[in-house]
Amino acid sequence: MIRKGREIADKLGEKLTAVLVGYNVENKAEELIHYGADHVIVVEMKIRHIYDKTIYKGAFKFSK
């Protein structure tokens, strides 16, 4: 998805920001930069085995 996002961002002349949510994932941010993201927002969450859309929605509110 990063590569497709990169294509779209380039066509629009915009920056591409990736959001990485998970537990112990900060080390993966550079990988997203390598694949084409200009910026990466990392949201570390210890609750890695529970999917609750309200938790993720809250993470995106803080990233604005």
A tleap script that builds the chain and sets N, CA, C and O, in Angstrom:
source leaprc.protein.ff14SB
mol = sequence {
  NMET ILE ARG LYS GLY ARG GLU ILE ALA ASP
  LYS LEU GLY GLU LYS LEU THR ALA VAL LEU
  VAL GLY TYR ASN VAL GLU ASN LYS ALA GLU
  GLU LEU ILE HIE TYR GLY ALA ASP HIE VAL
  ILE VAL VAL GLU MET LYS ILE ARG HIE ILE
  TYR ASP LYS THR ILE TYR LYS GLY ALA PHE
  LYS PHE SER CLYS
}
set mol.1.N position { 0.809 -1.184 0.000 }
set mol.1.CA position { 0.000 0.000 0.000 }
set mol.1.C position { 0.862 1.262 0.000 }
set mol.1.O position { 0.447 2.297 -0.521 }
set mol.2.N position { 2.043 1.181 0.574 }
set mol.2.CA position { 2.914 2.364 0.613 }
set mol.2.C position { 3.297 2.778 -0.803 }
set mol.2.O position { 3.291 3.964 -1.133 }
set mol.3.N position { 3.627 1.811 -1.625 }
set mol.3.CA position { 4.050 2.152 -2.996 }
set mol.3.C position { 2.916 2.815 -3.783 }
set mol.3.O position { 3.150 3.776 -4.516 }
set mol.4.N position { 1.704 2.309 -3.635 }
set mol.4.CA position { 0.559 2.923 -4.322 }
set mol.4.C position { 0.302 4.320 -3.759 }
set mol.4.O position { 0.007 5.251 -4.508 }
set mol.5.N position { 0.413 4.460 -2.456 }
set mol.5.CA position { 0.279 5.766 -1.834 }
set mol.5.C position { 1.326 6.736 -2.335 }
set mol.5.O position { 1.041 7.917 -2.535 }
set mol.6.N position { 2.550 6.238 -2.542 }
set mol.6.CA position { 3.647 7.059 -3.065 }
set mol.6.C position { 3.307 7.555 -4.460 }
set mol.6.O position { 3.538 8.720 -4.785 }
set mol.7.N position { 2.750 6.657 -5.296 }
set mol.7.CA position { 2.358 7.036 -6.658 }
set mol.7.C position { 1.330 8.158 -6.634 }
set mol.7.O position { 1.448 9.140 -7.367 }
set mol.8.N position { 0.328 8.003 -5.787 }
set mol.8.CA position { -0.732 9.012 -5.699 }
set mol.8.C position { -0.181 10.331 -5.162 }
set mol.8.O position { -0.487 11.396 -5.698 }
set mol.9.N position { 0.623 10.264 -4.116 }
set mol.9.CA position { 1.212 11.477 -3.538 }
set mol.9.C position { 2.063 12.217 -4.565 }
set mol.9.O position { 2.016 13.444 -4.651 }
set mol.10.N position { 2.836 11.469 -5.337 }
set mol.10.CA position { 3.669 12.096 -6.365 }
set mol.10.C position { 2.812 12.789 -7.424 }
set mol.10.O position { 3.128 13.901 -7.848 }
set mol.11.N position { 1.738 12.141 -7.848 }
set mol.11.CA position { 0.854 12.740 -8.854 }
set mol.11.C position { 0.223 14.030 -8.350 }
set mol.11.O position { 0.007 14.970 -9.116 }
set mol.12.N position { -0.071 14.063 -7.044 }
set mol.12.CA position { -0.707 15.233 -6.442 }
set mol.12.C position { 0.304 16.265 -5.935 }
set mol.12.O position { -0.076 17.362 -5.527 }
set mol.13.N position { 1.578 15.912 -5.962 }
set mol.13.CA position { 2.606 16.810 -5.439 }
set mol.13.C position { 2.544 16.961 -3.926 }
set mol.13.O position { 2.826 18.031 -3.386 }
set mol.14.N position { 2.174 15.889 -3.252 }
set mol.14.CA position { 1.998 15.910 -1.796 }
set mol.14.C position { 3.000 14.990 -1.112 }
set mol.14.O position { 3.640 14.159 -1.756 }
set mol.15.N position { 3.123 15.148 0.185 }
set mol.15.CA position { 3.939 14.256 1.016 }
set mol.15.C position { 3.099 13.033 1.387 }
set mol.15.O position { 1.872 13.100 1.451 }
set mol.16.N position { 3.782 11.925 1.627 }
set mol.16.CA position { 3.106 10.692 2.031 }
set mol.16.C position { 3.464 10.388 3.479 }
set mol.16.O position { 4.636 10.224 3.817 }
set mol.17.N position { 2.447 10.312 4.328 }
set mol.17.CA position { 2.646 9.981 5.737 }
set mol.17.C position { 2.025 8.623 6.007 }
set mol.17.O position { 0.864 8.381 5.677 }
set mol.18.N position { 2.811 7.741 6.609 }
set mol.18.CA position { 2.322 6.417 7.002 }
set mol.18.C position { 2.053 6.432 8.497 }
set mol.18.O position { 2.731 7.132 9.249 }
set mol.19.N position { 1.074 5.667 8.923 }
set mol.19.CA position { 0.768 5.513 10.341 }
set mol.19.C position { 1.014 4.055 10.699 }
set mol.19.O position { 0.424 3.148 10.111 }
set mol.20.N position { 1.890 3.844 11.669 }
set mol.20.CA position { 2.272 2.504 12.098 }
set mol.20.C position { 1.768 2.302 13.518 }
set mol.20.O position { 2.239 2.951 14.452 }
set mol.21.N position { 0.805 1.396 13.676 }
set mol.21.CA position { 0.193 1.156 14.981 }
set mol.21.C position { 0.491 -0.268 15.400 }
set mol.21.O position { 0.291 -1.202 14.624 }
set mol.22.N position { 0.966 -0.439 16.619 }
set mol.22.CA position { 1.224 -1.782 17.117 }
set mol.22.C position { 2.083 -1.762 18.353 }
set mol.22.O position { 2.301 -0.712 18.958 }
set mol.23.N position { 2.566 -2.913 18.722 }
set mol.23.CA position { 3.407 -3.065 19.905 }
set mol.23.C position { 4.838 -3.353 19.469 }
set mol.23.O position { 5.088 -4.282 18.701 }
set mol.24.N position { 5.765 -2.556 19.961 }
set mol.24.CA position { 7.185 -2.735 19.663 }
set mol.24.C position { 7.446 -2.632 18.158 }
set mol.24.O position { 8.147 -3.466 17.585 }
set mol.25.N position { 6.870 -1.594 17.519 }
set mol.25.CA position { 6.961 -1.446 16.073 }
set mol.25.C position { 7.815 -0.264 15.621 }
set mol.25.O position { 8.005 -0.057 14.422 }
set mol.26.N position { 8.328 0.508 16.570 }
set mol.26.CA position { 9.081 1.705 16.201 }
set mol.26.C position { 10.237 1.388 15.247 }
set mol.26.O position { 10.567 2.194 14.377 }
set mol.27.N position { 10.841 0.226 15.413 }
set mol.27.CA position { 11.961 -0.150 14.554 }
set mol.27.C position { 11.549 -0.392 13.102 }
set mol.27.O position { 12.411 -0.495 12.229 }
set mol.28.N position { 10.265 -0.483 12.833 }
set mol.28.CA position { 9.764 -0.698 11.466 }
set mol.28.C position { 9.555 0.610 10.701 }
set mol.28.O position { 9.303 0.583 9.496 }
set mol.29.N position { 9.656 1.737 11.375 }
set mol.29.CA position { 9.411 3.026 10.730 }
set mol.29.C position { 10.376 3.268 9.576 }
set mol.29.O position { 9.958 3.739 8.518 }
set mol.30.N position { 11.641 2.961 9.754 }
set mol.30.CA position { 12.629 3.151 8.687 }
set mol.30.C position { 12.299 2.315 7.456 }
set mol.30.O position { 12.568 2.727 6.327 }
set mol.31.N position { 11.723 1.156 7.675 }
set mol.31.CA position { 11.325 0.299 6.560 }
set mol.31.C position { 10.249 0.985 5.706 }
set mol.31.O position { 10.272 0.899 4.478 }
set mol.32.N position { 9.309 1.665 6.372 }
set mol.32.CA position { 8.271 2.383 5.636 }
set mol.32.C position { 8.847 3.558 4.863 }
set mol.32.O position { 8.385 3.868 3.765 }
set mol.33.N position { 9.851 4.211 5.427 }
set mol.33.CA position { 10.556 5.285 4.714 }
set mol.33.C position { 11.233 4.694 3.467 }
set mol.33.O position { 11.179 5.276 2.384 }
set mol.34.N position { 11.860 3.551 3.639 }
set mol.34.CA position { 12.531 2.863 2.518 }
set mol.34.C position { 11.548 2.555 1.383 }
set mol.34.O position { 11.906 2.641 0.209 }
set mol.35.N position { 10.317 2.198 1.736 }
set mol.35.CA position { 9.311 1.862 0.726 }
set mol.35.C position { 8.609 3.075 0.141 }
set mol.35.O position { 7.793 2.932 -0.770 }
set mol.36.N position { 8.914 4.281 0.651 }
set mol.36.CA position { 8.379 5.468 -0.004 }
set mol.36.C position { 7.684 6.502 0.854 }
set mol.36.O position { 7.329 7.569 0.352 }
set mol.37.N position { 7.476 6.225 2.130 }
set mol.37.CA position { 6.822 7.222 2.986 }
set mol.37.C position { 7.789 8.374 3.256 }
set mol.37.O position { 8.989 8.161 3.425 }
set mol.38.N position { 7.254 9.592 3.294 }
set mol.38.CA position { 8.067 10.748 3.661 }
set mol.38.C position { 8.165 10.884 5.175 }
set mol.38.O position { 9.196 11.285 5.715 }
set mol.39.N position { 7.087 10.548 5.834 }
set mol.39.CA position { 7.003 10.635 7.296 }
set mol.39.C position { 6.289 9.392 7.812 }
set mol.39.O position { 5.470 8.793 7.114 }
set mol.40.N position { 6.612 9.018 9.044 }
set mol.40.CA position { 5.922 7.898 9.681 }
set mol.40.C position { 5.505 8.332 11.079 }
set mol.40.O position { 6.330 8.791 11.870 }
set mol.41.N position { 4.229 8.184 11.371 }
set mol.41.CA position { 3.717 8.412 12.720 }
set mol.41.C position { 3.625 7.044 13.381 }
set mol.41.O position { 2.933 6.152 12.890 }
set mol.42.N position { 4.327 6.887 14.499 }
set mol.42.CA position { 4.346 5.606 15.203 }
set mol.42.C position { 3.473 5.721 16.449 }
set mol.42.O position { 3.648 6.623 17.268 }
set mol.43.N position { 2.537 4.797 16.573 }
set mol.43.CA position { 1.677 4.725 17.745 }
set mol.43.C position { 1.936 3.385 18.409 }
set mol.43.O position { 1.481 2.346 17.933 }
set mol.44.N position { 2.677 3.418 19.519 }
set mol.44.CA position { 2.990 2.195 20.258 }
set mol.44.C position { 1.829 1.866 21.188 }
set mol.44.O position { 1.400 2.703 21.983 }
set mol.45.N position { 1.331 0.648 21.082 }
set mol.45.CA position { 0.215 0.210 21.921 }
set mol.45.C position { 0.516 -1.184 22.440 }
set mol.45.O position { 0.741 -2.106 21.656 }
set mol.46.N position { 0.523 -1.341 23.743 }
set mol.46.CA position { 0.783 -2.658 24.323 }
set mol.46.C position { -0.371 -3.625 24.133 }
set mol.46.O position { -0.194 -4.836 24.259 }
set mol.47.N position { -1.547 -3.103 23.831 }
set mol.47.CA position { -2.711 -3.971 23.614 }
set mol.47.C position { -2.640 -4.481 22.178 }
set mol.47.O position { -3.313 -3.957 21.290 }
set mol.48.N position { -1.836 -5.484 21.963 }
set mol.48.CA position { -1.596 -5.951 20.599 }
set mol.48.C position { -2.484 -7.116 20.185 }
set mol.48.O position { -2.597 -7.416 18.996 }
set mol.49.N position { -3.101 -7.760 21.130 }
set mol.49.CA position { -3.911 -8.931 20.795 }
set mol.49.C position { -5.412 -8.638 20.764 }
set mol.49.O position { -6.222 -9.539 20.543 }
set mol.50.N position { -5.777 -7.367 20.986 }
set mol.50.CA position { -7.191 -6.994 20.972 }
set mol.50.C position { -7.407 -5.965 19.873 }
set mol.50.O position { -6.724 -4.942 19.831 }
set mol.51.N position { -8.346 -6.234 18.992 }
set mol.51.CA position { -8.675 -5.239 17.980 }
set mol.51.C position { -9.932 -4.512 18.433 }
set mol.51.O position { -10.991 -5.114 18.609 }
set mol.52.N position { -9.792 -3.222 18.615 }
set mol.52.CA position { -10.924 -2.383 18.996 }
set mol.52.C position { -10.795 -1.096 18.195 }
set mol.52.O position { -9.880 -0.306 18.425 }
set mol.53.N position { -11.707 -0.886 17.258 }
set mol.53.CA position { -11.585 0.259 16.359 }
set mol.53.C position { -11.577 1.589 17.091 }
set mol.53.O position { -11.025 2.561 16.575 }
set mol.54.N position { -12.171 1.665 18.275 }
set mol.54.CA position { -12.165 2.939 19.006 }
set mol.54.C position { -10.771 3.289 19.494 }
set mol.54.O position { -10.426 4.468 19.574 }
set mol.55.N position { -9.963 2.292 19.822 }
set mol.55.CA position { -8.577 2.549 20.238 }
set mol.55.C position { -7.797 3.131 19.072 }
set mol.55.O position { -7.087 4.123 19.235 }
set mol.56.N position { -7.918 2.529 17.904 }
set mol.56.CA position { -7.199 3.007 16.732 }
set mol.56.C position { -7.711 4.366 16.291 }
set mol.56.O position { -6.929 5.219 15.871 }
set mol.57.N position { -8.999 4.572 16.381 }
set mol.57.CA position { -9.586 5.863 16.018 }
set mol.57.C position { -9.014 6.966 16.909 }
set mol.57.O position { -8.725 8.064 16.433 }
set mol.58.N position { -8.854 6.676 18.193 }
set mol.58.CA position { -8.260 7.629 19.124 }
set mol.58.C position { -6.818 7.947 18.777 }
set mol.58.O position { -6.376 9.085 18.936 }
set mol.59.N position { -6.091 6.964 18.310 }
set mol.59.CA position { -4.699 7.184 17.913 }
set mol.59.C position { -4.619 8.164 16.743 }
set mol.59.O position { -3.712 8.994 16.695 }
set mol.60.N position { -5.546 8.077 15.813 }
set mol.60.CA position { -5.527 8.965 14.670 }
set mol.60.C position { -5.907 10.381 15.046 }
set mol.60.O position { -5.430 11.324 14.413 }
set mol.61.N position { -6.739 10.565 16.043 }
set mol.61.CA position { -7.100 11.900 16.494 }
set mol.61.C position { -5.877 12.655 16.995 }
set mol.61.O position { -5.755 13.857 16.758 }
set mol.62.N position { -4.965 11.964 17.689 }
set mol.62.CA position { -3.775 12.602 18.221 }
set mol.62.C position { -2.750 12.907 17.144 }
set mol.62.O position { -1.871 13.743 17.355 }
set mol.63.N position { -2.839 12.253 16.002 }
set mol.63.CA position { -1.828 12.418 14.965 }
set mol.63.C position { -2.091 13.607 14.045 }
set mol.63.O position { -1.265 13.899 13.180 }
set mol.64.N position { -3.207 14.294 14.205 }
set mol.64.CA position { -3.537 15.422 13.310 }
set mol.64.C position { -2.640 16.613 13.564 }
set mol.64.O position { -2.779 17.643 12.904 }
savepdb mol mol.pdb
quit
